[in-house]
Each structure stands twice: as C-alpha cells, then as structure tokens.
Amino acid sequence: MLPKQSENGMEGDDEREEESEEENSDAEEEEEEDEPRLKYQRMGGSVPTLLQSDAASCIAVAERMIALGTHSGLVHILDFIGNQVKEFAAHTAAVNYICFDIEGEYIGSCSDDGSVVINSLFTEEKMKFEYHRPMKAIALDPDYARKSSRRFVTGGLAGHLYFNVKKWIGSRDQVLHSGEGPIHVVKWRNSLIAWANDAGVKVYDAANDQRITFIERPRGSPRPELLLPHLVWQDDTLLVIGWGTSVKIASIRTNPNTSTNGTYKHIPMSSMNKVDIVASFQTSYFISGIAPFGDSLVVLAYIPGEEDGEDFCSTVPSRQGNAQRPEVRVVTWNNDELATDALPVHGFEHYKAKDYSLAHAPFSGSSYAGGQWAAGDEPLYYIVSPKDVVIAKPRDTEDHISWLLQHGWHEKALEAVEAGQGRSELVDEVGSRYLDHLIVERKYAEAASLCPKLLRGSASAWERWVFHFAHLRQLPVLVPYMPTENPRLRDTAYEVALVALATNPSFHKDLLSTVKSWPPVIYSALPVISAIEPQLNTSSMTDALKEALAKLYMIDGQYEKAFALYADLMKPDIFDFIDKHNLHDAIREKVAQLMMIDCKLAIPLLIQHRDLITPQDVVSQLTAAKNKFDVRYFLHLYLHSLFESNPHAGKDFHDMQVELYADYDTKMLLPFLRSSQHYTLEKAYEICVKRDLLREQVFILGRMGNSKRALAVIINKLGDIEEAIEFVSMQHDDELWEELIKQCLNKPEMVGVLLEHTVGYLDPLYIVNMVPNGLEIPRLRDRLVKIITDYRTEMSLRHGCNNILKADCVNLLIKYYKEARRAIYLSNEEDEARSKRDKNLASQFAERSLSTRSIEVKSKTRGGTRCCVCFDPFSIQNVSIIAFFCCHAYHTTCLMDSTNSISQQQKKPPTKSPDELSYYEYNNGDVDDDENEDTSSGSPQMRCILCTTAAGIWLLPLMVAIVGDGGNSGGEGVDNGVMFGGGDSGRRCRYFG
C-alpha cells in the first residue's frame, strides 16, 4: 500500500477507501511493516487537464524537462511540476516512444503512423522521416546536438533497425539488423546500441561497426507485442534487461584499443568486447518497467490475477475491470525485496501490463557518465499510466522521521532528529509528538530530560510545556532543565516553577539549588516569598526551604530577615554576611545562635558593638538558651573578653564571673580578683573555699582585712614560707610579723627559711632571740653566714646609694643656680640698628646659646608689670627692659642708675652705657668662682637689685618680637616669666645668660 504522505505528497482516492482491509489485518499485525524506500506524488500542473481528453502513452525525462507522449500523437514538454511549456503535434497516431539527447536540446519521437520526428526544443529546426510502417522505438545519438552527423537509430514492426546518419548529400539510413521480428525497444549509450526484438537482445558497437553480443529472449516470456521488453543502461558497462518475468544484468567489457583519432582500430573478433551476465533472476510478476536504484533496482510490477486459471508464463490477463494495482518494488540483484508499494493509479482495474511504463531522470551532471547519483542529487522515477503520472523519489531523512512518528517509534525518530538533517519544523513536530507520547505514558521525568533537546531555543515552546507540566502537577521534574538564557523565558514561567518546588517538601532541596543557580534578574522574588512565608513555623518547613527563603530575601533586599534565617540555620559565613550588609543592629536577638556558630568570632563582634547590644542583653539571652548548649562556658568566654576589653563594662556580672573562672579557668581567677573591685568578697571567698582555691582565699582574706587567717592558710595549707613572708611584707603590719614568727617557731625548716628571707624586713637577731633553745634548725650555720653576708651587702648598697643621691643633689642645685642667672633683654625697634653693630659679637655667642637648654620661666612674676625701681608701668616709658629669672624686671635706665650708685659706693669704675653692655662686663665686687668662670668666658655680669641672685647677661642674636603692634592701645602682661610691654613701637627681646 502507498504510505501516507506529507503535505506535498499525494492522497489516496476514494477507491482506496472502498477497499476492504479486513482480510489483511491479521497479517499486518503478525508482521512488522517495513519502511518504504520511495515516496510518491501525483504529478499536477497541466497533466490532469491534458489527460482528461487524451491518454498518456510514453514519457522521457531530461535534466531540465519532461516529455509526455499521448495516444493522439501529441508531444507535451513539461517542467518538473507538470506545467506545460511547449507542445508538438508530431504525429497523427499514438506516440510509441520518446527520447532526448544528452544535452536535452533535441527530442525524437516515433509513432504508429510510421513517422519519426526530431524537434529542436530551442530553435525551429525539425526533421521528419517516413518509414510507412509503425515505428516502436527510437534512440538519438547522445552527442546529437554536438555532432553534425545527426545520428539516430529507430525500428518498428517492419523488423528493420535503421541507423540514420546525415551526410553532405542528406540523411541516409543503414539497416543494422533485420529478419528477427519487430524492433520493440532501443537504447544508445556512448558508442553502444542495444535493442530487443522477438529473438532477444543484441548490442552493437557503433564506433567499431561491430555487433558485440546477443542475449536470448527468456523462455516462456509473453509475446513482445503483449508485454514489451525493457532495456536500461545503468552505466557505461551495465545493461539491465527486464523481459516478462525475467531480469538480467549484462556487463560489457570494452576494448581499450582505439586509434589516435578516436576511432576503433580493426581488431580480430577474439579481442572484441565481451559480455558477461552478472545477475539473473525470475519474478512472480510481470515487469512493466525497470530502472537502477543505486546498487539495487526499481521494478514496476504488474500482478496477474490468480483466478484466471491461465498459464502465468505464457498468457497476459485479458479480463476487464478486475486488475490489481501496479506495484513499485525495490529489489537487489539477488531478488531480495527491500520495499514494496502499491500505487493507487486512476483506472488501474482496466489496464494491462503494457499500459504502464517507467522512466527515470538522468543522474547529476551527465546521466550517461556513471550510474550512481551524487550526494543530494536524488533520482526521480516517473510511472505512467494512460490517465495518470506518478512521481517517485527516494525517501529522505524527514520522510524517515515522519514514517517513524506515524508508527509510534518516537525514540528512533528522535535519534534521526539528533542527526541534524531534518528541518527545524520537523524537529519541533518530533519533539512535540514525542513529549505527548511520554506524557500519555506518564513518563514525566524522561519527558523533562528530553525537553532541552526537543524544545531547543524556542521560548514559546518552553513556556507552553512549563505551564503544561504545571497543570499536570509535574513541574518540579522539569525545573532542572529549564533554560535561563538562550532562550530566556518570561518571569512568570520561572516564578511558577519556583512556587511548585516550594509547595512540595520533597523538592525543597531542589528549590534551594535552583535559587542559587538561577540568575536573580530572570524572576521576581516576591511571589515566591509570598508562597513560602505561610509555611514558616509549620511542619512542612525544612532547613532547605529556610535557606532558600533567606536567599530570596537577599535577592529582594530584605537582609535582616535573611540574617534571622541564616542565624537559625547556623551558617558559618553569617559573620561575613553581617559585615557585608552592616547588620549589626540585627544581632540583638540572635546572640545564642551566633555563639553556637563560632564563639571566637561572635564574642569580638558583641564586644565591639556593646553600645547596640548591652552585656545585660547578651547574658540574658545566653542564660535563656541553657537547654541548647553549655551556656556557662560561653558566658565565661564572653565575660572574660569583655573584662579584658573594659574592666568596668561587665561589673554587674563580676560575682558570676568569679564562679565562671573557678569552673573554667582557675589561672585567671587570681588576676581577676586583684583587678576587679565589683565583686562581693564573701561570695568570692565561699566559692574559693568550696573549690579549695588556696591562694585565692589568701588574697580575699587579705582584702577582707583578716590577715592572720590568710597567713594561717599560707602556712598551714600552702606551706609556702616565702609567700607568707611576701604577704606579710605587703601588709606593713608589725603584729603580723610577730604572728608569722610565732607560727614558724614550731617548724624548724620554716624558721630557717624565715631567717633567709627576712633580711631587709626584720632584724635577724630579733628572730634568733625568739628561737627556743635546743631547736634544731637545718643548715643553721649556712643560713647565718648568708644572713650576715646579705646584711653587709645591704649596708654597702645603702652607703653607695646615699653617695649617689648627694652627688645628684649637688649637681642639680648647681644646674638650677646657673639657669637662674639668666636674664632677658627687651629692646626697642630703634635699637635694632645698634644691634647690627653687635652682629659679630652675637654670632660668637650663638653656638653657646643654642646648645643651652631653654628654661621654662614662671607664668607670673612677683614684680607685676611695673619696674621694680621706679614702679612705673613698662608701657609708659619707651625704654628697654631687663627681666631676671627671679621674676623681677627693670627699666634698663633704672637698673643702670642703681648699678652705678652701688658701684660708686664700692668705688668701682662707672657702669657703661646700655649700648656697651654687649661688650663690657659689670661686676658688683662679690663674685664667686662660678661667676669668675662666666667672666673669664667674656660674658657681662649683672645682679638683680632685689635679691642676691647674680645673673649674667648673655647677648643673644635671637630677637623675639613682643606680642602687640603699633595698633594696640598699650596692653601689657607677662608670659612664662617674660615681661611684655605695649605702646606704639614694638619691642624686641634678647636672652642673656
């Protein structure tokens, strides 16, 4: 039967629908239907119209066109679709045969009217030859258009095979063969001409002008006039012969010896071309046409009726209206059938075997240059009946896929699709139908896994299947395969998928992995959050769902909510999350979780932000979570770090901290007790007693004032006399020393240690006198020697220290004395010119002044802002000022006058003028050795009148500007012991020393 066609294939007639298929239904179920090799299409265009009033008799195919001969003698030139291009009224009777040259430029036809007509398809050239007897076959020279000889062969009922050649005087016929009955068919390939008559098939070499071989007609075949023989050149050396029910394939071995001009040399018959029959088989049907199909054959089969009762081999069915459909069979050279298709030809019931014919299109390039078509160049087969023309061609990949889908073999169809040879529309069809098939079979997971292959980059197809899976409540199995780009689907598709995962607890882990892998920009997190939030605090809430919700909160920018979920999930990276998003305010309610995650990171975080979460909040939350973990240990770690950071920050919990230290870190308890002032001594002592912490008891007892009891603990329980001595020495209590001695007297070893370590605290003789007579003290002699030695060493050290102290005091007094002798000279701006004269002298003293340490002067003088001689304010007189480090200040003139008067009383030379102070020395006659040193150095000397301190005035080059300018109204003051005066003119100060 003809398989169902695609949209461009032909459809069955009503006659097919009338057939009863019940008889063959059982057989079809038992045997698997083979895939056809060919697909068929009824030729359209002008053909149906032409055959309504006429009947087709023969057909020929060229590379660019088709020629159709009819019973009315017309030759129609058609394109491959069937549209008529040209028409030749060549004959007056039925056209028996048509052929083209290799170029497709000329067409020859023969008819029962006895004529042979050759028409040019592109020019007006036409040649007609009359033979006066029906002509049944014609073959043009393949090079007819290129050669001027215009050769062709033809034959008919007269029994002559004519070889027509155009000479310079005109065309001339040469009879190649005659006398063996009518010529039924003739074929020309290169130089070889094959024809069939009643006797058999003969092959003639036109180039050598020699007949090559003779193949006898099959025995028992119908008469040629009832069933014509069929000849086809498969290639240059293979001739396919189909006659009656026999098929033979002859191989012709050509002679390679040719002349230089291309003609064959005359050679003996023994070396002529030879023919071998390479394949031969019988069929169970009549052969109405034959053609090559690659390495196989295409046979147009006519099935005879079995009810006739006539001999199959010798008769031809003559019944009317009861013939079967013609079949196209693809067979090998061994007669192995590869495919069989029955053709629903119009009016097949009334046709005989000779009413059908088969022609095939030339192969790619030259139909005469090889028998196989090139890749992509498929041969076309034309089956002609009087009222129909059917085109057959090999099925391609798309046809194969369509056939597999029609028979429900979706997996094989998918394999063919994956080969990538089908159209995209076909791929979509295969995918859709395969998915539908899997959905019907409820193989949802398999269908989902195939979606990337089948749907590929079609966003609309993906969305359609996403919503279809959602409708079937099977969307979770599709989610892992959904694309996020190329193509990118609508937001709704992704949101529906995430919601489907969130509402099913078994897919919560898939939801988490999906949220992590999908880019946040392809969907909105709010719809998914709204679907998950009602599940919080319900039995369906899982850790995976919590983490997925936290991730969605992050995508939506709700970082605090995400932090709360991450804290509940105990995520180790939560601290980085806090710092990254500045969520320190949010840690207030999640202290216990943070401590459980990583206390080493949580404690510094809590301490750093104790302004946001107080120690009281931390302790209360940790205490409330006592059933979850070891709260006390975390409290100890937190309070310990808090105490190290700020000893007073957690003072309310120091009582608790004492117990925590006693339980977890006893080494740190004693330093804590010494550092803290905020714990209760009685509670701390009770804890230490309970845990037998002796040194801590000693410290607490000492702090409570119960030194004797503390000393008893040291001696009786610790047995450490050295520590007892240290403890007593720190108390500075003589009674405690006596108590220590009393408690040690009964213990000889302790007495010896006491003697060794009390040097510097007690007189060893006092202890020796208190020792009872007869008490044996171990190593007493050595210890006494050590006591005496230590005592001598101590005395020597004291003496040396006293000497050093005295020397330091003298040196410091001398230094102070020298520093106090300094004075400051404050001059007017008018004196600046005068000071330039002193430049050379001042530069000599610069190095000395810079090397001298600056002396800090007292901030306030006893002299106030008035001259200590005339008691006038310094701002009244525009006179230079001299200030001493004894905090007295004078006008320069007043001081000079006073000095002069004193000098006169002592009968000394008169005092120089103020300008000469920089060059000459002044002395009151009472100069000590230190003053002599300064005098010998060239420094002038001057004494404060109001005190006995002598000061040398060192003229320094440094000019210090007095605070104030010409714009002031005359302010005054003293800063760091330096007198300042106001006025219109600024003052300059110089240091003297």
MOSULUR-V621242 format. One record per pair of residues at least 24 apart in sequence whose ideal C-beta (glycine too) atoms are under 8 Angstrom apart, sorted by the first residue. I is the first residue (numbers start at 1). J is the second residue. Records with the same first field share a line. If there is no record, write none. Layout:
I->J / J
This chain:
1->341 / 342
2->40 / 341 / 342 / 343 / 344
3->36 / 39 / 341 / 403 / 406
4->406
5->39 / 40 / 41
6->398 / 399 / 402
8->41
9->39 / 40 / 41
10->40 / 41 / 42 / 390
12->344
13->344 / 346
15->344
16->344
33->407
34->338 / 339
35->339 / 395 / 400 / 403 / 404
36->339 / 341 / 395 / 403
37->293 / 330 / 338 / 339 / 394 / 395
38->298 / 328 / 330 / 339 / 341 / 381 / 392 / 393 / 394 / 395
39->392 / 393 / 394 / 395 / 399
40->328 / 341 / 343 / 390 / 391 / 392
41->390 / 391 / 392
42->388 / 389 / 390 / 391
43->81 / 82 / 382 / 389 / 390 / 391
44->81 / 82
45->78 / 79 / 81 / 82 / 83 / 84
46->76 / 78 / 82 / 83 / 84
47->78 / 82 / 389
50->76 / 84
51->386 / 387 / 388 / 389
55->386 / 387
56->384 / 385 / 386 / 387 / 388 / 389
57->94 / 95 / 96 / 384 / 386
58->95 / 96 / 97 / 98 / 357 / 384
59->98 / 357 / 359 / 382 / 384 / 389
60->98 / 99 / 100 / 107 / 359
61->100 / 359 / 360 / 361 / 362 / 380 / 382
62->100 / 104 / 361 / 362
63->104 / 361 / 362 / 367
64->104
65->104 / 121
66->382
67->98 / 100 / 107 / 109
68->98 / 384 / 389
69->94 / 95 / 96 / 97 / 98 / 109
70->94 / 95
71->95 / 386
73->111 / 113
75->107 / 109 / 119
77->107 / 121
80->380
82->389
86->121
88->117 / 119
90->115 / 117 / 119
91->115 / 117
93->134
96->134 / 135 / 136 / 137 / 156
97->136 / 137 / 138 / 185
98->138
99->138 / 139 / 140
100->140
101->140 / 141 / 142 / 143 / 144 / 145
102->142 / 143 / 144 / 145 / 362 / 366 / 367 / 368
103->144 / 145 / 146
105->144 / 145
106->140 / 144 / 145
108->138 / 139 / 140 / 152 / 154
109->138
110->135 / 136 / 137 / 138 / 154 / 156
111->135
114->156
116->152 / 154
118->150 / 152
127->171
129->154 / 164 / 171
131->156 / 158 / 162
133->157 / 158
136->182 / 183 / 184 / 185
137->183 / 184 / 185 / 186 / 195
138->186
139->186 / 187 / 188 / 193
140->188
141->188
142->188 / 189 / 190 / 368
151->206
153->186 / 188 / 193 / 195
154->183 / 186
155->182 / 183 / 186 / 195 / 197
156->182 / 183
157->182
158->182
159->183 / 197
161->186 / 195 / 197
163->206
176->204
177->202 / 204 / 211
181->224
182->224 / 225
184->224 / 228 / 229
185->228 / 229 / 230 / 231
186->231
187->231 / 232 / 233 / 239
189->233 / 236 / 368
190->236 / 368
192->233 / 236 / 252
194->231 / 233 / 239
195->231
196->224 / 229 / 231 / 241 / 243
197->224
198->223 / 224
201->229 / 231 / 239 / 241 / 243
203->239 / 250 / 252 / 275
205->264 / 272 / 273
207->258 / 263 / 264
208->255 / 264 / 272 / 273
210->269 / 272 / 273
212->252 / 272 / 273 / 274 / 275
213->250 / 252 / 273 / 274 / 275
215->241 / 248 / 250 / 275 / 277
217->243
218->243 / 244 / 245 / 246 / 248
220->244 / 245 / 313 / 314
221->245 / 246 / 313
222->286 / 314 / 315 / 316
226->316 / 352 / 353 / 354
227->286 / 287 / 288 / 316 / 353 / 354
228->354
230->287 / 288 / 289 / 290 / 358
232->290 / 291 / 292 / 360
233->368 / 371
234->292 / 371
235->370 / 371
236->368 / 369 / 370
238->278 / 371
240->290 / 291 / 292 / 297
242->287 / 289 / 290 / 299
243->287
244->286 / 287 / 313
245->282 / 283 / 284 / 285 / 286 / 287 / 312 / 313
246->280 / 281 / 282 / 283 / 287
247->279 / 280 / 281 / 282 / 283 / 287 / 290 / 297 / 299 / 335
248->277 / 279 / 280
249->277 / 278 / 279 / 280 / 333
250->275 / 276 / 277 / 278
251->275 / 276 / 277 / 278
278->333
279->333 / 334
281->333 / 334 / 335
282->335
283->335
285->327 / 329
286->316 / 353
288->326 / 353 / 354 / 356 / 357 / 358
289->356 / 357 / 358 / 359 / 383
290->358
291->358 / 359 / 360 / 379 / 381
292->360 / 371 / 379
293->330 / 379 / 394
294->372 / 373
295->332 / 333
296->330 / 331 / 332 / 333 / 338
297->330 / 331 / 332 / 333
298->328 / 329 / 330 / 358 / 360 / 381 / 392
299->328 / 329 / 330 / 331
300->326 / 327 / 328 / 356 / 357 / 358 / 383
301->326 / 327 / 328 / 329
302->326 / 352 / 353 / 356
303->327
316->352 / 353 / 354
317->352 / 353
318->352
320->350
321->349 / 350
322->349
323->348 / 349 / 350 / 351 / 352
324->348
326->351 / 356 / 383 / 385
328->381 / 383 / 392
343->383 / 390
345->383 / 385 / 387 / 388 / 390
346->385 / 387 / 388
347->385 / 386 / 387 / 388
348->385
351->385 / 386
355->385 / 386
356->383 / 384 / 385
357->383 / 384
358->382 / 383 / 384
359->384
396->421
397->421 / 422
398->422 / 423 / 426
401->426 / 430
402->426
405->429 / 430 / 433
408->437
410->434 / 437 / 438
414->450 / 453 / 454
417->454
418->453
427->454 / 456
428->454 / 458 / 461
430->454
431->455 / 456 / 461
432->461
435->465
439->468 / 472
444->469 / 472 / 474 / 477
445->477
448->474 / 477 / 478 / 480 / 481
449->481
451->478 / 481
452->481 / 483
457->486 / 487
458->487
459->487 / 488 / 489 / 490
462->487 / 489 / 493
463->489 / 490 / 493
466->493 / 496 / 497
467->493 / 496
470->496 / 497 / 500
473->500
475->500
476->500 / 501 / 504 / 507 / 510
479->510 / 514
480->510 / 514
484->518 / 519 / 522
485->519
488->522
489->522
491->522 / 523 / 524
494->518 / 522 / 523
495->523 / 524 / 527 / 528
498->523 / 528
499->527 / 528 / 531
502->528 / 531 / 532 / 535 / 545 / 548
503->531
505->540 / 542 / 545
508->542 / 544 / 545 / 548
509->544
511->544 / 545 / 548
512->544 / 545 / 547 / 548 / 551
515->548 / 551 / 552 / 555
516->551
520->555
525->552 / 553 / 555 / 556
526->556
528->552
529->553 / 556
543->569
547->571
559->583
560->585 / 586
563->587 / 590
564->589 / 590
567->593 / 594 / 597
568->593
570->596 / 597
571->597
572->597 / 598
575->601 / 602 / 605
578->605
584->609 / 612
585->612
587->612 / 613
588->612 / 613 / 617
589->621
591->617 / 618 / 621 / 622
592->621 / 622 / 624 / 625 / 628 / 629
595->622 / 629 / 634 / 638
596->628 / 629
599->634 / 637 / 638
603->637 / 638 / 641
604->641
606->638
607->638 / 641 / 642 / 645
610->642 / 649
615->639 / 642 / 649 / 650 / 652 / 653
616->652
619->653 / 656
632->660 / 663 / 664
633->664
635->660
636->660 / 661 / 663 / 664 / 665
640->665 / 668
643->672 / 675 / 676
647->675 / 676
648->678
651->676 / 678
652->678
654->678 / 679
655->679 / 680 / 683 / 684
658->683 / 684 / 687
659->687
662->687 / 688 / 691 / 693 / 696
666->691 / 693
669->693 / 696
670->695 / 696 / 699
673->699 / 700 / 703
674->699
694->718
695->723
698->723 / 727
702->727 / 730 / 731
707->731 / 733 / 736
708->736 / 739
711->736 / 739 / 740 / 743
712->743
715->740 / 743 / 744 / 750
716->743
721->750 / 753 / 754 / 757
722->753 / 757
725->754 / 757 / 758 / 761
728->761
729->761
737->761 / 762
741->767 / 770
745->770 / 771 / 772 / 775
748->775 / 776 / 777 / 778
749->778
751->775 / 777
752->777 / 778 / 779 / 780 / 783
755->783 / 784 / 787
756->783 / 786 / 787
759->787 / 790 / 791 / 794
760->790 / 794
764->791
814->930
817->930
818->930
819->855 / 885
820->885 / 886 / 949 / 951
821->885 / 934 / 949 / 950 / 951 / 952 / 993
822->855 / 884 / 885 / 951 / 952 / 954 / 991 / 992 / 993
823->882 / 883 / 884 / 885 / 942 / 951 / 952 / 953 / 991 / 992 / 993
824->882 / 883 / 978 / 979 / 989 / 990 / 991 / 992
825->880 / 881 / 882 / 892 / 917 / 953 / 955 / 989 / 990 / 991 / 992
826->880 / 881 / 882 / 883 / 962 / 978 / 979 / 981 / 987 / 988 / 989 / 990
827->880 / 987 / 988 / 989 / 990
828->878 / 879 / 880 / 985 / 987 / 988
829->985 / 986 / 987 / 988
830->985
831->880 / 988
832->959 / 988
834->915
835->959 / 988 / 990
838->918 / 919 / 955
839->957
841->918 / 919 / 955
842->918 / 955 / 956 / 957
843->957
845->939 / 954 / 955 / 956 / 957
846->956 / 957
848->954
849->954 / 956 / 957 / 958 / 991 / 993
852->993
855->885
856->976
857->885 / 887 / 976 / 977 / 978
858->887 / 976 / 977
859->974 / 975 / 976 / 977
860->887 / 974
861->887 / 888 / 889 / 974 / 977 / 979
862->887 / 888
863->887 / 888 / 889
864->974
865->972 / 973 / 974 / 979 / 981
867->891 / 894
868->945 / 946
869->894 / 895 / 897 / 898 / 945
870->894
873->972 / 981
874->972 / 979 / 981
875->970 / 971 / 972 / 981 / 982 / 983
878->983 / 985
880->914 / 987
881->979 / 981 / 987
882->942 / 953 / 992
883->977 / 978 / 979
884->944 / 947 / 949 / 951
885->949 / 951 / 977
886->944 / 946 / 947 / 949 / 951
887->977
888->944 / 945 / 946 / 947
889->979
890->945
895->942 / 945
898->945
899->924 / 942 / 943 / 945
917->942 / 953 / 955
918->955
924->950
926->950
939->993
940->992
942->992
951->992 / 993
952->992 / 993
953->992 / 993
954->991 / 992 / 993
955->990 / 992
956->990 / 991 / 992 / 993
957->990
958->990 / 991
959->988 / 989 / 990
960->988 / 989 / 990 / 991
961->986 / 987 / 988 / 989
962->986 / 987 / 988 / 989
